[in-house]
C-alpha cells in the first residue's frame, strides 16, 4: 500500500512539477574522496551517541540522524551505513524499523538516517524533486571528512522508496558505495531503460523480495536486467541454504560485484524480521538487518 501511495504521489509530482524520476537528469558523479561542498551544523562535534544534525545542501538545510556506537573513536576510521526510509516516512521511522543501532553498537559502525523532503526521496519512480543524489553524496563526503567514516566501507540500504534510491545511487554515485541492501524496492522506471544505466565501478547488492508484494514481479524483472547487463552468473553452494520455504540465489558479476537475492513467498511489502515500526514483518523467517550487515561487512569497496 505504501508503495502504491508513493507511485501515485510521484505521478502527481510529475504533472505538477515535471520532476519525477522519469524526467530527472542523472546526478553528476562525485569524485571519490572529494570534500563536501555542503555546510554542516556549526555545533557538530564527532562523539559517540545519538545526534540530530543538518547539512546545508543546495540552499536547503537537510536533516538526518546519526548514531555513533559506544566504541566510536574519531581517530579510527569506521564503516558507515546510510539507511533510507519509505514514503511517506522519516529517518526516525527507519531507525525504529531496522534496529540498526543495536547492530552498530556490536560491530562498531556509524549509521546515518537522512530525512527525505516532504517524507520522500527523488528515486527512480517517485517521490519528490529534490537533488537527493547530490545530497547523499555530499552527506557521505561530509561523514568521511568529519566523522572519519572509512571511504572503502560506505554502504547504502533502504526500503521501498529508499530502496529504489539505493539502486539509483549505486549507478550515479560512481565509486562512493561499496554495496547496497535493498528491501522491497527495485531497479525500474524510465531512468533504468538504457542498457548503459549500470554502475561504472563494482557495487554489490543484497535484496529481499516478498512474494505477496504487488511489485514482486517488477522487482524480479529489474534484478534480471541488472544481472544481464553486468554479466552476472550463478554461484552454486556458496552460502548456507535458506530457511525452509524461502529461497536465496547468489551471483558473481563480470566486474567482481556480487548479487544475493532473497525471495520470501509469504511476505508482503515489508522489512523481514523487523519487530517494530511500519512495514515490520517479524515472522518473515530471516532478519534483513543482520543479513544486510553481514553482506556489507564482507564487501568493502573494490578498486
C-alpha positions as CSV (number, residue, x, y, z in Angstrom):
1,X,0.0,0.0,0.0
2,X,2.8,2.5,0.9
3,X,4.5,1.9,-2.5
4,X,1.1,2.5,-4.2
5,X,0.9,5.8,-2.4
6,X,4.4,6.5,-3.4
7,X,3.7,5.9,-7.1
8,X,0.6,8.0,-7.0
9,X,2.4,10.8,-5.3
10,X,5.2,10.5,-7.9
11,X,2.6,10.8,-10.7
12,X,1.1,13.9,-9.1
13,X,4.6,15.4,-8.8
14,X,5.3,14.6,-12.4
15,X,2.3,16.5,-13.7
16,X,2.7,19.4,-11.3
17,X,6.5,20.0,-11.4
18,X,7.9,17.8,-14.1
19,X,10.5,16.5,-11.7
20,X,9.5,12.8,-11.0
21,X,12.0,10.1,-11.7
22,X,11.3,9.8,-15.4
23,X,12.1,13.4,-16.0
24,X,15.0,13.9,-13.7
25,X,18.5,14.2,-15.1
26,X,21.1,11.8,-13.6
27,X,23.2,13.4,-10.9
28,X,26.8,14.3,-11.7
29,X,29.0,11.6,-10.3
30,X,31.1,12.8,-7.3
31,X,34.8,12.4,-7.1
32,X,35.6,9.6,-4.6
33,X,37.1,11.1,-1.5
34,X,36.2,14.7,-2.6
35,X,35.4,17.1,0.2
36,X,31.8,18.0,0.6
37,X,30.6,21.4,-0.7
38,X,27.7,21.3,1.8
39,X,27.8,23.0,5.1
40,X,27.5,21.1,8.4
41,X,25.8,22.4,11.5
42,X,28.3,24.7,13.3
43,X,27.9,22.9,16.7
44,X,28.7,19.5,15.3
45,X,31.2,17.5,17.3
46,X,32.1,13.9,16.5
47,X,31.4,11.7,19.5
48,X,29.6,8.5,20.5
49,X,25.9,8.8,20.9
50,X,22.8,9.8,19.0
51,X,22.9,13.1,17.1
52,X,20.2,15.2,15.3
53,X,22.1,17.0,12.6
54,X,21.7,19.1,9.5
55,X,23.7,19.6,6.3
56,X,23.0,22.6,4.1
57,X,22.9,21.4,0.5
58,X,21.5,23.3,-2.5
59,X,20.5,26.2,-0.3
60,X,18.3,23.9,2.0
61,X,19.1,22.6,5.5
62,X,18.7,18.8,5.1
63,X,18.2,16.9,8.4
64,X,19.5,13.5,9.4
65,X,20.0,11.4,12.5
66,X,23.5,9.9,13.2
67,X,24.2,7.1,15.6
68,X,27.8,6.6,16.7
69,X,28.3,3.4,18.8
70,X,29.8,3.5,22.3
71,X,33.1,2.3,20.9
72,X,33.3,5.1,18.3
73,X,36.7,6.8,18.2
74,X,37.1,9.7,15.7
75,X,40.8,8.8,15.4
76,X,39.9,5.4,13.8
77,X,38.0,5.0,10.6
78,X,34.7,3.2,11.0
79,X,32.3,1.7,8.5
80,X,29.2,3.8,7.6
81,X,25.7,2.6,6.7
82,X,23.2,5.2,5.4
83,X,19.6,4.0,5.8
84,X,16.8,5.4,3.6
85,X,13.2,5.4,4.7
86,X,9.9,4.5,2.9
87,X,7.4,7.1,1.6
88,X,5.9,8.8,3.5
89,X,8.4,8.4,6.3
90,X,11.4,9.8,8.1
91,X,14.8,8.9,9.4
92,X,13.3,8.2,12.8
93,X,10.9,5.7,11.2
94,X,13.8,3.9,9.5
95,X,15.7,3.8,12.8
96,X,12.7,2.2,14.5
97,X,12.0,-0.3,11.7
98,X,15.6,-1.6,11.1
99,X,17.0,-1.7,14.6
100,X,20.4,-0.9,13.0
101,X,21.6,1.0,16.1
102,X,21.9,-2.2,18.1
103,X,23.9,-4.0,15.4
104,X,26.1,-0.9,15.1
105,X,26.8,-1.0,18.8
106,X,28.0,-4.6,18.5
107,X,30.0,-4.1,15.3
108,X,31.2,-0.6,15.9
109,X,30.0,1.2,12.7
110,X,28.2,4.5,12.1
111,X,24.6,4.7,10.9
112,X,23.0,7.8,9.3
113,X,19.3,8.2,8.8
114,X,18.5,11.0,6.3
115,X,15.1,12.6,6.1
116,X,13.6,12.9,2.6
117,X,12.0,16.2,1.8
118,X,8.2,16.1,2.5
119,X,8.5,12.5,3.5
120,X,10.1,11.1,0.3
121,X,13.2,10.8,-1.9
122,X,13.6,11.6,-5.5
123,X,14.3,8.0,-6.6
124,X,13.6,6.0,-9.8
125,X,9.8,6.2,-9.7
126,X,9.0,9.0,-7.3
127,X,8.7,10.7,-4.6
128,X,9.9,14.3,-4.9
129,X,12.0,16.7,-6.9
130,X,15.0,17.3,-4.6
131,X,18.6,16.6,-5.6
132,X,18.7,13.6,-3.3
133,X,21.6,12.0,-5.2
134,X,23.6,15.1,-4.7
135,X,22.6,15.4,-1.1
136,X,23.5,11.8,-0.2
137,X,26.9,12.0,-1.9
138,X,27.6,15.3,-0.1
139,X,26.5,13.7,3.2
140,X,28.8,10.8,2.6
141,X,31.7,13.1,1.9
142,X,31.0,15.1,5.0
143,X,30.8,12.0,7.2
144,X,34.1,10.7,5.7
145,X,35.8,14.1,6.3
146,X,34.4,15.0,9.7
147,X,33.3,11.7,11.3
148,X,36.2,9.6,9.9
149,X,33.9,7.1,8.1
150,X,36.1,4.7,6.1
151,X,35.6,5.5,2.4
152,X,36.2,1.9,1.5
153,X,33.3,0.8,3.8
154,X,30.4,3.1,3.0
155,X,27.1,1.3,2.4
156,X,23.5,2.2,1.5
157,X,20.4,0.4,2.5
158,X,16.7,1.3,2.1
159,X,13.1,0.1,1.9
160,X,10.5,0.9,-0.8
161,X,11.2,4.5,-2.0
162,X,14.6,4.3,-0.1
163,X,15.4,1.0,-1.8
164,X,14.7,2.5,-5.2
165,X,17.0,5.4,-4.4
166,X,19.7,2.9,-3.3
167,X,19.7,1.5,-6.8
168,X,19.9,5.0,-8.3
169,X,22.9,5.9,-6.2
170,X,24.6,2.6,-7.0
171,X,24.6,3.8,-10.6
172,X,25.0,7.5,-10.3
173,X,27.4,7.9,-7.4
174,X,30.3,6.2,-9.0
175,X,32.8,4.8,-6.5
176,X,31.0,6.0,-3.4
177,X,29.1,3.0,-2.2
178,X,30.7,-0.4,-1.9
179,X,27.4,-2.3,-1.6
180,X,23.7,-1.6,-1.3
181,X,21.0,-3.5,0.7
182,X,17.5,-3.1,-0.9
183,X,14.3,-4.3,0.8
184,X,11.0,-4.2,-1.0
185,X,12.5,-1.9,-3.6
186,X,13.7,-2.2,-7.1
187,X,15.6,-1.2,-10.3
188,X,12.8,0.1,-12.5
189,X,11.5,3.2,-14.1
190,X,12.4,5.4,-17.1
191,X,15.9,6.2,-15.9
192,X,16.8,2.5,-16.0
193,X,15.7,1.8,-19.6
194,X,19.1,2.4,-21.3
195,X,21.5,-0.6,-21.1
196,X,24.2,1.9,-20.1
197,X,22.4,2.7,-16.8
198,X,24.6,0.5,-14.6
199,X,27.4,1.1,-12.1
200,X,30.7,2.1,-13.7
201,X,32.6,0.6,-10.7
202,X,31.6,-2.5,-8.8
203,X,28.6,-2.2,-6.3
204,X,27.5,-5.4,-4.7
205,X,23.8,-5.9,-4.0
206,X,21.7,-7.9,-1.4
207,X,18.0,-7.6,-1.8
208,X,14.8,-9.0,-0.3
209,X,11.5,-9.5,-2.3
210,X,8.2,-10.6,-0.7
211,X,6.1,-12.9,-2.9
212,X,2.9,-11.1,-1.6
213,X,4.3,-7.7,-2.6
214,X,2.2,-6.4,-5.5
215,X,5.5,-5.2,-7.0
216,X,7.3,-8.5,-6.7
217,X,7.2,-9.1,-10.5
218,X,8.7,-5.7,-11.2
219,X,11.4,-6.2,-8.6
220,X,12.5,-9.6,-10.1
221,X,12.4,-8.2,-13.6
222,X,14.7,-5.4,-12.6
223,X,17.1,-7.8,-10.9
224,X,17.2,-10.0,-14.0
225,X,18.0,-6.8,-16.1
226,X,20.7,-5.7,-13.6
227,X,22.4,-9.1,-13.8
228,X,22.2,-9.4,-17.5
229,X,23.7,-6.0,-18.0
230,X,26.5,-6.7,-15.6
231,X,27.2,-10.2,-16.9
232,X,26.4,-11.9,-13.6
233,X,26.5,-15.7,-13.3
234,X,25.0,-18.0,-10.6
235,X,27.3,-19.2,-7.9
236,X,26.2,-22.6,-6.5
237,X,26.8,-23.7,-3.0
238,X,28.5,-20.6,-1.9
239,X,26.4,-19.8,1.1
240,X,24.3,-21.7,3.7
241,X,20.9,-22.9,2.5
242,X,17.9,-20.6,3.0
243,X,15.4,-21.5,5.8
244,X,12.5,-23.8,4.7
245,X,10.1,-22.1,2.4
246,X,12.5,-19.3,1.4
247,X,14.9,-19.1,-1.4
248,X,18.3,-17.5,-1.9
249,X,20.3,-17.1,-5.1
250,X,23.9,-15.8,-5.3
251,X,25.6,-14.5,-8.4
252,X,29.1,-13.1,-9.3
253,X,29.2,-10.4,-11.9
254,X,31.8,-9.6,-14.6
255,X,33.1,-6.6,-12.7
256,X,33.6,-8.7,-9.5
257,X,30.5,-7.5,-7.7
258,X,28.1,-9.9,-6.0
259,X,24.3,-10.1,-6.1
260,X,22.3,-12.0,-3.4
261,X,18.5,-12.2,-3.8
262,X,16.3,-13.4,-1.0
263,X,12.7,-14.4,-2.1
264,X,10.2,-14.7,0.7
265,X,6.9,-16.1,-0.7
266,X,4.7,-15.2,2.2
267,X,5.9,-11.7,2.8
268,X,4.4,-8.5,1.5
269,X,5.9,-5.0,1.2
270,X,7.9,-5.2,4.4
271,X,11.3,-5.4,6.2
272,X,12.0,-9.0,7.1
273,X,12.5,-9.7,10.8
274,X,11.6,-6.2,12.0
275,X,9.7,-6.3,15.3
276,X,8.7,-2.6,15.5
277,X,7.6,0.2,13.2
278,X,5.7,0.5,10.0
279,X,6.3,-2.3,7.4
280,X,7.7,-4.7,10.0
281,X,7.5,-8.4,9.2
282,X,8.6,-10.2,12.4
283,X,7.6,-13.7,11.1
284,X,9.3,-13.5,7.7
285,X,11.8,-16.2,8.5
286,X,15.0,-14.1,8.2
287,X,16.2,-10.8,9.7
288,X,17.2,-8.4,7.0
289,X,19.1,-6.1,9.3
290,X,21.5,-8.9,10.3
291,X,21.9,-10.3,6.7
292,X,22.4,-6.8,5.2
293,X,25.2,-6.0,7.7
294,X,26.9,-9.4,7.2
295,X,26.8,-8.8,3.5
296,X,28.2,-5.3,3.8
297,X,31.0,-6.5,6.2
298,X,32.1,-9.0,3.5
299,X,32.1,-6.4,0.7
300,X,34.4,-3.5,1.1
301,X,34.8,-1.2,-1.9
302,X,36.5,-2.9,-4.9
303,X,39.1,-0.9,-6.8
